[in-house]
Amino acid sequence: MLQEAENKQETDILQQAVTLVKENQRLAREKEQAEEDLNRANRRNKLILNSAGEGIYGLDLEGNTTFVNPAATEMLGYTGEELLGKPQHALIHHSRPDGSPYPLKECPIFAAISDGSVQRESEEVFWRKDGTPFPVEYVSTPILENEKLVGVVVIFKDISERKKAEQALWESETRANDVLNHALDAVITIDEKGTIETFNPAAERVFGYQTSEILGENITRLIPENFRSGHERGLKNYIETGVSKIIGIRREVAGLRKDGSTFPLDLGISEMRLSETRKFMGVIRDISDIKQAESQKQMQYELTRVFLDSPSLDIAFPKILQTIGEFMEWEIGYYWEKNPESNALNCRYSWNAPCLNENEALKEFKTSSIGRTFEKGAGLPGRVWDKLEPAWILDVSEDSNFPRAAFAEKLGMKSGFDFPVYFKKQFMGVVEIFTRQVRQPDDHLIQMMSHLSGQIGQWMRLKKIEELLNQLNL
């Protein structure tokens, strides 16, 4: 029995010894694996540092360099040995971009060491070993061990090319602004919603707005009301489908000035893509003078055709009034003829736009005109006879020398324009036209009608002679 007990005790000791050996072997393997993992991690971290394109270096709490990667040494011009253990600020961050000293206490990297805050900068420079600076963007991040600050790691990149690009862009924008500011044509840019973003001096002259008044407003402020919905639909459709009938094509459209007047303009629109956004640039030319010159020629052609095609003045003159009214886009016209017997003006011919045919107020105004005579100096026709020059009234209902004012006000009549008709120096009568809109005096139109007045007088003289000869032949 004693021998069995001793044998069992030896067996237990042997088993414990085997277990201990196995545990030691396991611990040894785990230690070896841990060391291998640590070495692998160190190699991986070193590989990352060595292959990173950004410069990376570490600092201890005194600001001395603890590690540095190849990208950093290449950008700075130092070797790793020249940087390790040395005060980073004194070597590469000692001065500001203008060359003035950069105190250590004002350095953001030093602040990261002092208070453990993350610091980012993009308007500073680092200094190379050869004494030359280069612009950098950097972030300084605290290093913590067991929640204790032990240093910082700084990651930086050379942003020289970006700065050059920014400078080139600034210079390009400056040149572009110079071109826009001196351009003869109006140039306006809008975003996808139609918001005005640029408005050059020529646009100020064309539309009557100051740039400060119109920036941020919608482009519809410059479009007559009856065309706004069409513009908005067209812009929305283009944004959604990319299909447009106006991009890259010059066309004639109507513009709206600050004073409420409309005018013809030549418009060319181009598209600009900036990152993910689209802008639209309109180059605009006021073609009022061109259109007026064309309208003078076309009106002369139409008036000549009227005289050639009309067998008598009774047929010709209402068409003359119609031609003048339609080209001016006015609505009512009269011809006041000088009566040689009474030495007064009588209303001989009349015309009105078809839209007024059923207007009862027009009938009253027409009756008050046809049944009236004017002596020299009386009423609008009499004033034109007296001075033998055109007269423009902004609002006839407020004119003190307009006997038909009550009828004009009831009709909603506003602006009136009269000009004399003569042959050589012989006064023959007055052409009178009205509109229900307030129209500002138009010097070009006045000059054009002054020129036509003599031609109309000459045609009338020829037509009267022609009619007289026809009567004699009968």
C-alpha positions in Angstrom: 0.0 0.0 0.0 2.8 2.4 0.8 4.4 1.6 -2.5 1.2 2.4 -4.4 0.9 5.7 -2.6 4.4 6.7 -3.5 3.9 5.7 -7.1 0.7 7.8 -7.3 2.5 10.8 -5.8 5.3 10.5 -8.3 2.7 10.3 -11.1 1.0 13.4 -9.9 4.3 15.3 -9.7 5.2 14.1 -13.2 1.8 15.3 -14.6 2.2 18.7 -12.9 5.7 19.0 -14.4 4.4 18.1 -17.9 1.6 20.6 -17.5 4.0 23.3 -16.4 6.3 22.5 -19.3 3.4 22.8 -21.8 2.3 26.1 -20.2 5.8 27.5 -20.5 6.0 26.4 -24.1 2.6 28.0 -24.8 3.7 31.2 -23.1 7.0 31.1 -25.1 5.1 30.7 -28.3 2.7 33.5 -27.5 5.6 35.8 -26.6 7.3 34.9 -29.8 4.1 35.5 -31.7 3.6 38.8 -29.9 7.1 39.9 -30.7 6.6 38.8 -34.3 3.3 40.8 -34.5 5.0 43.8 -33.0 7.9 43.6 -35.4 5.4 43.2 -38.3 3.4 46.2 -37.1 6.6 48.2 -36.8 7.7 47.2 -40.3 4.2 48.0 -41.7 4.2 51.4 -39.9 7.7 52.1 -41.2 6.6 51.1 -44.7 3.7 53.5 -44.5 5.8 56.3 -43.3 8.4 55.7 -46.0 5.9 55.4 -48.8 3.6 58.3 -47.7 3.6 61.2 -50.1 3.0 63.7 -47.3 5.8 64.7 -44.9 5.4 63.2 -41.5 7.5 63.8 -38.3 7.0 63.4 -34.6 7.9 65.8 -31.7 8.4 65.2 -28.1 7.1 67.5 -25.4 10.2 69.7 -25.8 9.6 70.1 -29.5 12.5 67.9 -30.6 12.1 65.6 -33.6 11.6 62.0 -32.7 11.0 60.5 -36.1 10.8 61.7 -39.7 9.8 60.0 -43.0 11.6 60.3 -46.3 9.0 62.5 -47.9 9.6 65.1 -45.1 13.4 65.0 -45.5 13.1 65.3 -49.3 10.8 68.4 -49.1 12.9 70.0 -46.3 16.4 69.2 -47.8 17.7 67.8 -44.5 18.8 64.2 -43.8 17.0 62.3 -41.1 20.1 62.5 -38.9 20.1 66.3 -39.2 16.6 66.4 -37.9 16.3 63.7 -35.3 16.7 65.1 -31.8 16.8 68.7 -33.0 14.2 71.4 -32.2 11.8 71.4 -35.2 10.7 75.1 -34.9 14.2 76.5 -34.9 15.1 74.5 -38.0 12.1 74.7 -40.3 9.4 77.0 -38.8 11.4 79.9 -37.5 10.0 82.7 -39.7 6.7 83.8 -41.2 6.0 83.9 -45.0 7.1 87.6 -45.1 10.4 86.6 -43.4 9.6 88.1 -40.0 10.5 86.1 -36.9 7.9 83.5 -35.8 7.9 83.3 -32.0 7.6 79.7 -30.6 4.8 80.7 -28.3 2.7 81.8 -31.3 3.3 78.6 -33.3 0.2 76.4 -33.7 2.4 73.2 -33.6 3.7 74.3 -30.2 0.1 75.0 -29.1 -0.7 71.3 -29.9 2.1 70.3 -27.5 1.0 72.7 -24.9 -2.7 72.0 -24.6 -3.2 68.8 -26.6 -5.4 70.4 -29.3 -5.5 69.5 -33.0 -4.1 72.4 -35.1 -4.7 72.9 -38.8 -3.0 75.6 -41.0 -2.8 76.3 -44.7 -1.3 79.8 -44.9 2.2 79.3 -43.5 5.6 78.2 -44.8 8.3 75.8 -43.8 12.0 76.6 -44.5 14.3 74.4 -46.3 17.9 73.7 -45.4 19.0 76.1 -48.2 17.0 78.9 -46.6 14.2 79.0 -49.1 10.5 78.8 -48.0 7.7 76.9 -49.5 3.9 77.1 -48.7 2.5 74.2 -46.6 -0.7 72.8 -45.3 -0.3 70.9 -42.1 -2.2 69.2 -39.3 -0.7 68.7 -35.8 -2.2 65.9 -33.8 -1.4 65.0 -30.1 0.1 61.6 -29.2 -1.4 60.0 -26.1 -0.1 57.1 -24.1 -2.4 55.9 -21.3 -4.3 59.2 -21.7 -1.1 61.1 -21.1 0.3 63.6 -23.7 3.7 62.4 -24.8 4.2 64.4 -28.1 2.6 65.3 -31.4 2.7 64.0 -35.0 2.8 66.6 -37.8 1.6 65.7 -41.3 2.3 68.3 -44.0 2.3 68.8 -47.7 3.9 71.2 -50.1 1.1 73.3 -51.7 3.3 75.3 -54.0 1.4 74.1 -57.1 -1.9 74.8 -55.6 -0.8 78.4 -54.7 0.4 78.9 -58.2 -2.9 77.7 -59.5 -4.8 80.0 -57.1 -2.6 82.9 -58.2 -3.1 82.0 -61.9 -6.9 81.8 -61.3 -6.9 85.2 -59.5 -4.9 86.8 -62.3 -7.3 85.2 -64.8 -10.3 86.4 -63.0 -8.8 89.9 -62.7 -8.2 90.0 -66.4 -11.7 88.7 -67.1 -13.1 91.4 -64.8 -11.1 94.0 -66.7 -12.5 92.7 -70.0 -16.0 92.7 -68.6 -15.7 96.2 -67.1 -14.5 97.6 -70.4 -16.7 95.6 -72.7 -19.0 97.6 -74.9 -21.7 94.9 -74.7 -23.7 94.1 -71.6 -22.6 90.9 -69.9 -24.7 89.2 -67.3 -24.2 85.8 -65.6 -26.9 83.8 -63.8 -27.0 80.5 -61.9 -29.3 77.6 -62.6 -32.1 79.3 -60.7 -31.8 82.5 -62.8 -30.2 84.5 -60.0 -28.0 87.3 -61.3 -24.3 86.9 -60.2 -22.4 89.4 -62.4 -23.6 92.6 -64.0 -20.9 94.7 -65.9 -20.9 98.5 -66.4 -22.3 98.1 -69.9 -25.3 96.3 -68.5 -25.8 99.1 -66.0 -25.9 101.5 -69.0 -28.3 99.3 -71.0 -30.8 98.4 -68.2 -30.5 101.5 -65.9 -29.7 99.5 -62.8 -26.6 99.8 -60.6 -24.8 96.5 -60.0 -25.6 96.7 -56.3 -29.3 97.0 -57.0 -29.6 93.9 -59.3 -27.1 91.3 -57.9 -29.0 88.5 -56.3 -32.2 89.4 -58.1 -33.8 87.0 -60.6 -33.1 87.7 -64.3 -36.9 88.1 -64.8 -36.4 91.6 -63.5 -34.9 92.4 -66.9 -37.6 90.6 -68.9 -41.0 92.1 -69.9 -43.8 90.5 -67.9 -45.4 88.8 -70.9 -42.2 86.9 -71.7 -41.2 85.8 -68.2 -43.1 82.6 -68.0 -41.6 81.4 -71.3 -38.1 82.2 -70.0 -38.7 80.3 -66.8 -40.1 77.2 -68.6 -37.2 77.2 -71.0 -34.6 77.4 -68.2 -36.3 74.7 -66.2 -36.6 72.4 -69.2 -33.0 72.8 -70.1 -31.8 72.1 -66.6 -33.9 68.9 -66.5 -33.4 67.6 -70.1 -30.3 69.4 -71.5 -32.3 70.4 -74.6 -32.2 74.0 -75.5 -33.1 76.2 -78.5 -31.1 79.2 -77.4 -27.7 78.1 -76.0 -25.0 79.1 -78.4 -27.5 80.9 -80.7 -27.9 84.7 -81.0 -31.4 85.9 -81.2 -33.5 89.0 -80.9 -35.6 89.3 -77.7 -37.1 92.1 -75.6 -35.5 93.7 -72.5 -37.0 95.7 -69.6 -35.3 98.7 -68.3 -35.5 100.0 -64.7 -37.8 102.8 -65.8 -40.3 100.3 -67.2 -39.5 100.8 -70.8 -39.0 97.9 -73.2 -36.4 97.7 -75.9 -35.1 95.2 -78.5 -31.8 93.5 -77.8 -29.6 91.0 -79.4 -28.8 88.1 -77.0 -26.2 85.3 -77.1 -26.2 82.8 -74.3 -23.4 80.4 -73.4 -23.1 77.8 -70.6 -20.2 77.4 -68.2 -19.7 74.4 -65.9 -17.9 75.0 -62.6 -17.4 71.8 -60.6 -20.9 70.5 -60.1 -22.8 73.7 -60.9 -23.7 75.4 -64.1 -23.7 79.1 -64.9 -25.1 80.9 -67.9 -23.6 84.0 -69.5 -25.6 86.4 -71.6 -23.9 88.8 -74.0 -26.4 91.6 -74.7 -26.5 94.4 -77.2 -29.1 97.1 -77.3 -30.2 97.2 -80.9 -32.8 100.0 -80.5 -30.9 102.3 -82.9 -30.6 99.6 -85.5 -34.2 98.6 -85.2 -35.3 102.3 -85.4 -33.1 102.8 -88.5 -34.6 99.7 -90.1 -38.1 100.9 -89.1 -37.4 104.3 -90.8 -36.5 102.5 -94.0 -39.4 100.0 -93.7 -41.9 102.8 -92.9 -40.7 104.8 -95.9 -41.1 101.8 -98.1 -44.6 101.1 -96.7 -45.7 104.8 -97.1 -44.4 104.9 -100.6 -46.3 101.8 -101.5 -49.5 103.3 -99.9 -49.2 106.4 -102.1 -48.5 104.4 -105.3 -51.3 101.9 -104.7 -53.9 104.3 -103.5 -56.1 106.1 -106.2 -56.9 109.0 -103.9 -56.0 110.8 -100.7 -59.2 109.6 -99.1 -57.9 106.1 -99.5 -54.3 106.8 -98.9 -54.3 108.9 -95.7 -56.0 106.5 -93.3 -53.5 103.9 -94.5 -50.7 106.5 -93.8 -52.0 106.9 -90.2 -52.2 103.1 -89.9 -48.7 102.6 -91.1 -47.3 105.3 -88.7 -49.3 104.0 -85.8 -48.4 100.3 -86.3 -44.7 101.1 -86.7 -44.7 103.2 -83.5 -46.9 100.6 -81.8 -49.4 103.4 -81.0 -53.2 103.0 -81.2 -55.0 106.1 -82.5 -54.3 108.5 -85.3 -55.8 111.7 -86.8 -54.9 114.0 -89.6 -55.9 117.7 -89.1 -56.1 119.6 -92.4 -55.7 123.3 -92.7 -59.0 124.8 -94.1 -58.0 127.7 -96.4 -61.5 129.3 -96.0 -61.8 129.2 -92.2 -58.1 129.3 -91.5 -58.5 126.6 -89.0 -57.7 122.9 -88.6 -60.4 120.3 -89.2 -60.1 116.6 -88.5 -60.1 115.1 -92.0 -59.0 111.5 -91.5 -58.8 109.0 -88.6 -57.5 105.5 -87.7 -57.5 103.3 -84.7 -56.0 99.9 -83.8 -58.6 97.0 -84.2 -58.4 96.3 -80.5 -60.3 99.6 -79.9 -63.1 99.0 -82.4 -65.7 98.2 -79.8 -64.5 100.7 -77.2 -67.3 103.1 -76.3 -64.8 105.6 -74.9 -63.0 105.7 -78.2 -66.2 106.5 -80.0 -66.7 109.5 -77.7 -63.2 110.7 -78.1 -63.4 110.2 -81.9 -66.7 112.2 -82.0 -65.1 115.0 -79.9 -62.2 115.1 -82.4 -64.0 115.0 -85.7 -66.5 117.6 -84.7 -63.9 120.1 -83.5 -61.7 122.8 -85.1 -58.5 124.2 -83.9 -57.1 127.7 -84.5 -53.4 128.4 -84.5 -52.0 127.9 -81.0 -55.1 126.1 -79.6 -54.9 122.5 -78.4 -52.2 120.1 -79.5 -52.7 120.4 -83.3 -52.8 124.2 -83.0 -49.5 124.4 -81.1 -47.8 122.3 -83.8 -49.2 124.7 -86.4 -48.1 127.7 -84.5 -44.5 126.5 -84.0 -44.2 124.3 -87.1 -42.4 121.7 -85.1 -43.3 118.3 -83.5 -44.8 118.2 -80.0 -44.7 115.3 -77.5 -47.0 115.2 -74.5 -46.3 112.6 -71.8 -49.9 112.5 -70.5 -52.5 114.4 -72.5 -55.1 114.0 -69.7 -52.9 116.3 -67.5 -52.1 118.9 -70.2 -53.7 122.4 -69.6 -54.0 123.1 -73.3 -55.8 119.9 -74.4 -59.6 120.5 -74.8 -60.3 116.8 -75.3 -58.7 115.9 -71.9 -61.9 114.6 -70.3 -62.5 112.2 -73.2 -58.9 111.1 -73.3 -58.9 110.3 -69.6 -62.1 108.2 -69.9 -60.4 106.3 -72.7 -57.2 105.8 -70.7 -55.2 107.8 -73.2 -51.7 108.8 -72.1 -49.0 110.0 -74.5 -49.6 112.0 -77.6 -47.4 113.0 -80.5 -48.1 115.5 -83.3 -46.0 116.7 -86.2 -46.6 119.2 -89.0 -47.1 118.2 -92.7 -45.9 120.7 -95.2 -44.8 121.1 -98.8 -41.7 123.2 -99.2 -42.6 126.0 -96.7 -46.3 125.7 -97.2 -48.1 124.3 -94.1 -50.7 121.7 -95.0 -51.8 120.1 -91.7 -50.9 118.0 -88.6 -50.6 114.2 -88.1 -51.6 113.3 -84.5 -51.2 109.9 -82.8 -52.0 108.6 -79.3 -51.3 105.6 -77.1 -52.8 104.4 -73.9 -49.2 103.9 -72.5 -46.9 106.5 -71.1 -44.1 106.8 -73.6 -41.0 108.9 -72.9 -40.0 111.4 -75.7 -37.9 109.7 -78.3 -35.5 112.1 -80.0 -34.8 109.6 -82.8 -38.5 109.1 -83.5 -39.1 112.9 -83.5 -36.2 113.4 -85.9 -37.5 110.6 -88.2 -41.0 112.0 -88.3 -39.7 115.5 -89.0 -38.0 114.0 -92.0 -41.1 112.2 -93.1 -43.4 115.2 -92.7 -41.9 116.9 -95.8 -42.1 113.7 -97.8 -45.8 113.2 -96.8 -46.5 116.8 -97.8 -44.8 116.3 -101.2 -46.8 113.1 -101.8 -50.0 114.8 -100.9 -49.2 117.6 -103.3 -48.6 115.2 -106.1 -51.7 113.2 -105.3 -53.8 116.4 -105.4 -52.4 117.4 -108.7 -53.0 113.8 -110.0 -56.6 114.0 -108.8 -57.1 117.4 -110.4 -55.7 116.2 -113.7 -58.0 113.2 -113.6 -61.0 115.5 -113.0 -59.9 117.7 -116.0 -59.7 114.7 -118.2 -63.2 113.7 -117.3 
